[in-house]
């Protein structure tokens, strides 16, 4: 345990966790300026549905990109895109500076990643890929573009394109990726996006309070059960059948059963494990999380198309790391809504399935600090120094607590309070809040997908055969089935509301 005399504000301007909170709350603040009739977010660019023959015959940037708000409808699409680039570059560069990254390399990396993200986002909105043959908000783009065929994948195909581009570059063009990896920060991007998801939860709560509270409480119960089941089972198997030492077994158990990289690092620090152990486990977590992102969403949708919230919650307990879980949840949300739309003509509200995955993961994140504290006590008392009376400060719980979760809760309950006590401002708030939780959040999701691909290196699996086998067996034979059973117990029968 680190004996340094840390202050409660230690790391407030030096860690990704804190900077996810700062950036998320800053964007949240921009969104609520509409209380004073100021639209400070509508300049954000967003992709439009387009069709390639129509674009080829009469090219116009306005067919590909538009502003997020009608307040800025006269702004040229490329200017909107340039503003998006500058604003996010400035905000994230400030964070990079305080976190002591190489800002010059970050600038280069961010620029390249931004361009790749928008290429993926625009391509993913080509009508043959994304348009669904159904009426949504008064439009049927499949019919509007007079399509004779289409994959009907919905907007989620953009995420998959970004991920695949990142994977190709990360595994076959490593020298190029080394030049831009300073800006490939999936955990930072996704944690900031999760803060903005708090805005979505606020809007959901105002619309369907009972459903949202039930979702949150069920997610808490599911996460609690997961802690009690997953960790001891994996630890026992690792020790009994794979012969891992206590430290390796504990770090692996936390990483695979709780919350990926964060949990493995927190556990390693708590029990003073050798630095190589969390590094090896973290590599496995990232690689397997990428595999889960591609495999689990379509598998869950086809296995249980009428249990979308169950599938989302199961995703939250199965896919490790916040980035991969949120990314997989976003794909699941898109695939589920598209499948339901094609089958029934009803369009489920966007974000509810994703929120099921995120809320479950949020509860797991909240207890990382407590779990690390408990393990530190156990290791000090019964493993390293049996019978020791040395005290561990309870402040360690605060230092290990994920700060972006606090910002998420502030955004959630803060917006609810504003809308409740300033009802006259609710209409304007809904519009700008929609940009914050929509365009801003989805852009950060796109940055996350591409970055996950860039940092996933399959060559790291070499030399880790036994650990890889244990991880695969534990994940797909133990974690995934139990997670799904627990999710079904607490969430079965819950459905997202239908869009009016």
N, C-alpha and C positions, 0 to 999 in steps of 0.2 A: 504494500500500500504506500502511495506517495505521501511522505510526511511533510511536504512543503506547506507553509502557512498560507494557503490560498484564500483570497477574499471571495465573497459571494459573487462578485462581478468578474472574476478571472475568466479570460477568454472571450469577453463580451464583444470584442472587436477583432478577434484573431482566429475564429473557427468557422467552418462552413455551417455548422448548426445554428450559431447565432446570426450569421449573415443571411441565412435562409429566412430567419425570423424578421430581420430588419428589412430586407427587400420585399418580402411578402406584405408586411405592414405598411411599407411605403406605397406600394401599388394599391393596397386596400384604401389608404388615405386619399390617394388620387381619385379613387372611385366615389368616395362619399362627399367630395367637393360639390357634387351636384345639388347638395342641400342648399348651397348658395348660388345655384343656377350656373355652375361652372362645369362644363364637360371637359375634363382633363385627361380623358382616356380614349375618346372616340377616334383619334388619329390612327390608332393601331390598325395595321393592315391585316386582312384575312383573305384566304383564297375563295374563289368562286367556282361553281360547277361550270365546266367548259367541255366542248367537244372538238376534237382535233381537225376535222374537215372544215368546220365552221371557222375555226381560228385561222387555218391555212388560207382560206379564201378571202378573209377580211381580218387581218391581224389587228388587235387592239389590246393594250395592257388592261383596259377596263373590263375585258372579258375574263381575265385571270385573277385580278386582285381588286379589292374594294376596301373602303374604310369600315371600321366596326360600328360607326355611328353615323346617322344621317346628318348630324351637325357638321360633319366634315365632308359631305358628299361632293363638294366642289374641289376637294384636294385631289391632285393627280395621283393615280395609283402608285407610280414610282416614288413620288414624294412621301406618300404614306409609308411605303416600304422603307425608304431611307430614314424617316423619322423613327420607325420601329427599330431599325438597326442602331441608330445613334443613342436612343434612350436606353435600350438594354445594354449597349456597349458601355455607356457611361456608368450606369448603376453597378453592373457586375465588375467593371474595372476598379471602381472604388473599393469594392469588397476584396478584389484580388490584391490591391495595394496594401490594405490593412492586414490581409492574411499572409503578406510577404511572399507572394508569388512573383514570378518574372512577368511584369506588366507588359513589356514589349512583346514577349512570346504569347502572352494571353491575348493581346490585341490581334496578332496574326492568326492565332488559332480560332478565336471567336469569329473573325471575319470569314474564314473558310467554312467553319461549321454553320454559320448563319446562312451562307449561300447554299450549302448542301441541304440544309433543313428546308429552305424555301423551294428549292428544286423538288425535293421529295413531297412537300406539302401540295404544291401546285400539280405535279404529275398525279398524285393520289386523288385529285378531284376531277380528273378526266372522266367524262360521263360513262364511257364504256366500262370503266373500273368501278366507279362509285355510285352511279345513279340507280335508284331502286324504282321498280315499276309500281309505284303507289303514290297517292296524293299526300304530300306533307306540307302543311302550312299553305294550302291552296295551290300547290304546284306539283306537277309530276314531270321531273326532268327527263325521265326515260321517254315519255311521250313528247315532251317539249322539243327534244333534240331528234325526234323521229328515229330512235335507235332500232336496229333490226336484231341486235344481240347486245349482251352486257353481262358482266360478272356479278353485278349488283352486290358489291362488297361494302358499300357505305364509306363514310369518311375515314374509317379506321384503317383502310388500306394505306393511307399516308404514313401511319406509324410503322407498318411493316416494311414499306419501302425504305424509310429512314434507317430502320434497324439493319436491313440487309445491306444497304450501302455502307453503313458503319462496320459491319462484320467483314465485308470484302476488303475494305481499306485496312482494318485492324489486323487482318491475318495474312494479307498478300502484299500490302504496301506499307510495311512497318517503318521504313525510313521516312516516308512522307508523314505518317501518323506521329512520329517522334517530333516533327516540327510543329504540330498543332495540338498535341495532347495536353498542353498547359491549360487549354480551355475546355477539355473534355471532362466535365465534372458532373456525371449523372446524378450523384447523391445531392449535390447542391441545387441543381436545377429542379429535381423532383420534390425536394423538401420545400422549396419556395412555392412550387405549384400546389403542394398539399396545403400550405397556408391559405392560398387563394381558394382551395376547395372548401375552406371554412365559410367563404361567402356563399358558395353553392348550398352548403348545408343550412345556412340561415334562410335562404330563399325557399328551400325545401321545407324547412320547419314552419315558416309562415304559411305555406300552402297546405301542408299536411303534417301538422304538429304531432299527432298521435303516431303516425307511421315512422317519422324520423326518430322520435324518442324510443320507440320499440326497437328500431334498427340499432341505435346506439347502445341500449341496454343489452340486447341480444349479443351484440358484438363484444361487449365487456365480459359477459358470461362465457362466451365461446373462447375468448382469449385466456381467461382464467383457467378453464378446463384444459386448454392446450398446454399451459405451463405445468400443470400437475401431471399430465400424461406423457408428453413428448420427452421432456428432459431426462427423467429417470430411466425411461425405456431405452433411449439412445445411449445414455451413459453406461448402462448395464451391458448392452450388446457390445459396445466398443471395448469395454474392459474384459468381458467374459469370452467373447468369440473372436475378437480381432487383436487382443493382447496389447491395446494401447495403454500407455501410462496414464496416471490420473490427470495430469495437466492437459495432455492431448485429447483425452476423452471428454474432459469438461469443456474445453474450448469448442470442440466439434459439436458437442451436444447443444451448447448455447447457440452456435451459429446455425445449425440446421433446424432446431426446434423452436427457437425464439425469434430472432430478428436478424439473421444474416451477419454481415460484416460488423455492424455496430455492436451486436451482442458478443461476437467472438472476440473483438478487441477489448470490450469492457470486461469480459470474463478473464482474458489473458492478463489484463492489468490488475484485476482483483486478486488473482491467485499467483501472480508473479511468474507466469509461464515464460518459457524462452521465446524471444521475438519471432523465431522461425515458424512457430506453431500457428499463430493467428495469420501470418502471411500465407502459409500453405492452405489453411482453411478458407481464408478470404478468396483465394484464387478459385477454389472449387465452388464456393458459393456463387460467385459472379458468373462462372461458366454454366453451371447448372441452372441458374436463374434465367439465363438467356434461353436455354433449351425449354424451360417451363413456359416462358412467355410465348413461344411459338407453338407448343404442343397442347398445353392445358386449356386455353380459351376455346378453340374449336372442339376439343374433346368434351368439355363441360356442356357447351351449347348443344351438341348432338346427343349427349347422354341424357341430359335433363332440360329440354327446352322450356319447360313450364315451371322451372325452379330458378329463376334468374338471381334472386337474392341469396339463396343457398349457394349457388355457384360463386357469386361474388365473395361471400364470407369464407368459403372454402379456399378461394384463391388467396385471400388475405392471410390465412394460416399456413398455406403451403409454399407460396413463392417467397423466397427470402430476399432481403434488402428492400428498403422503401421504394427505390427506383424501379426495380423489376416488378414489384407487386403493383404499384400504381400503373405502370406501363401495361402489364398483363390485364389489370382491371379495366383499363381504357379500351383495349382490344375486345375484351369480353363484353363490355357495355355496347360497343358498336355492333359486334356480331349478333348478340342477343336481340337487340332492337331491330336490326335489319331482318333477321329470321322471323321474328314475330310480325313485323310489318308485312312481309311477303305472304305469310300464312293467313293472317287475319285482316289486314288492312288497317289495323290499329297501330299507332306509334307510341311506344312507351316514352315517358319523359327521360331525357338524357341525364346521366349522372347518378341515378339511384343505384344501379348495379355497381358502378365504380365506387360509390360511397360505401357500399357494403364491404368491399375489399379494403378500402382505406380505413374505415372506422375500426375494423377488426385489427388491422395493423397498428393503428394509432394506440389502441389499448395495450397492445404488446409493447410498443415503444415506451409508453408511460412507465411500465414496470421494469424496463432495462436497468435503471438506476437502482431500484430496490433489489432486483435479483443480483446485480453485481455486488451490492453491499452484503447480502445474505451469504453469497459464496465467499466473499472476503473473510467474513466472520468464521464460517465453517473451516476454511483452509487454515486460518491462523490458529483456531482453537484445536482442531482435530487432525490436521494433516502436517503442516509445517512445524508448529510449536504446540504440540498437544498439551492442553491444560494451561496455556498462556492466559494471563489476565490483561494483556495489552488491549487497550480500548481503541476501537475504530470510530472516528468522528462520524456522526450521522449526516454531517454536511456532504459526505461523499455521495449520498443519494441525490442531492441537488446538482453536484458537479457532473454526475452521469445522466441526469435527466435530460431528454432531448428537448432543447429550447424551442425548436420550431413548432412543437406541439402546443406550447403556450400561445404562440402567435396564431396558430390555427384556431384555438379556442377563443382568443380575443376577436378574431375576424368573425367567427360564427356567432357568438353571443353579443358582440358589439353591434353588428349590423341588425340583429334582431331587436336590440334595445332601441336603436335609432329609429327603426321603422315603426316600432310600437309607440314611442313617445313623440315622434314627429310624423304623424300619419299624412300630413299635407305634402311631405317630401317623398312619400313612398314611391309614387309613379316615376319621378326622375331618378330615384335611387335604384329602382329595379332595372332601368335602362343601363346606367353606368355600371352597376354591379354585374349585369349580364356580360359586359365587356371584360370586366376583371376576371370573373370566373369562367368566361368563355374564351375569348381571343387570347388574353394574356396566359391563362392556364394552359390552353392547348399548344401555344407556342413553346412554353417551357416543357411540355410533354414531348414535343417534337425534338427539342434540344436534348432531352433525356434519352430518347430512343436512339438517336444518332450517336450520342456519347457512349451509351452502353455498348453499342456495336464496336466503336473505336477502341474501347478498353478491354474487350473480351478477346483473349489470346488463347486459342485452343492448345497451343504448344506447351502451355504451362502444366498440362495434365501428364506430361512425360515424367516418369520416375515416381509417380504417386499412385501406383496401381492399387495397393491395398486400401489406401485412404479413399480413393475414388470409388472403389467397389462398395465400401462401407457407406459412403455418402449416397450413392445411387440406390442401394438397397433400403437404407433408412428412409430416404425421401419418397420413393415410389411404392414401397411395400408397407411402410409403417405410417409415416407422416401423412401422405395424401389420403389414404383410406380413412384414418381416424379423423382427420380434419374435415373430410366430407361428411362423416357421420355426425360429428359435433355440430357442424354448420346446419345440417338437416334438422337436428333436434331443436335448435333455437330459432331457425329462420324459415322452416318449410311453410309453404302457403303464402308467403309474402310476395307481392307483385308491385312493380313500379306503377304509379298512376299513369293513365292514358292522356295524351295531349289532346286538348280540346280543339 
